[in-house]
Amino acid sequence: MPRLSNIIEEFIKNLLDETDNGVVEIQRNELAQYFDCAPSQINYVLTTRFTPYKGYYIESRRGGGGYIKIVKVGISEDSDINDLLVNTIGQSISKTKAYSIIERLSEEGIVTEREGDMMKIAIGDRTLKNVYDNRNELRADILKNMLLVLLRE
């Protein structure tokens, strides 16, 4: 018998396949009720099975009307983008290296100059000034998620 995590993953993937735009909004609590599990089980599936490396972008809003938005990004077929996300950026990246990647993407016309500037601001030291531990890990996560949104087909 499949594990509950596998069943939840398959259910969400089926929802994504049924949409025209590869975007699904779900209520965490409703999904947990549907599968008769704790909401933390839903979180576990989302954080382990729907990662940027696997071509997914997750947006979450908490509160009474909270939802989880799952976006399937069509990058898994593009080995260059996948290589960029997994190997070049990886789990941690310095500001200098990140800026170089953004500048290269801008020069190649993959992102606009304005998008590149906004990306630099979002991952710059001034923005992350209150992050003392794991700053480069956070920078990598932010950069990968921005690229997933910008490069979405």
Summary of the structure (lengths in Angstrom):
residues: 153
radius of gyration: 16.9
end to end distance: 35.6
largest distance: 51.0
contacts: 403
relative contact order: 0.12
helix: 58%
strand: 10%
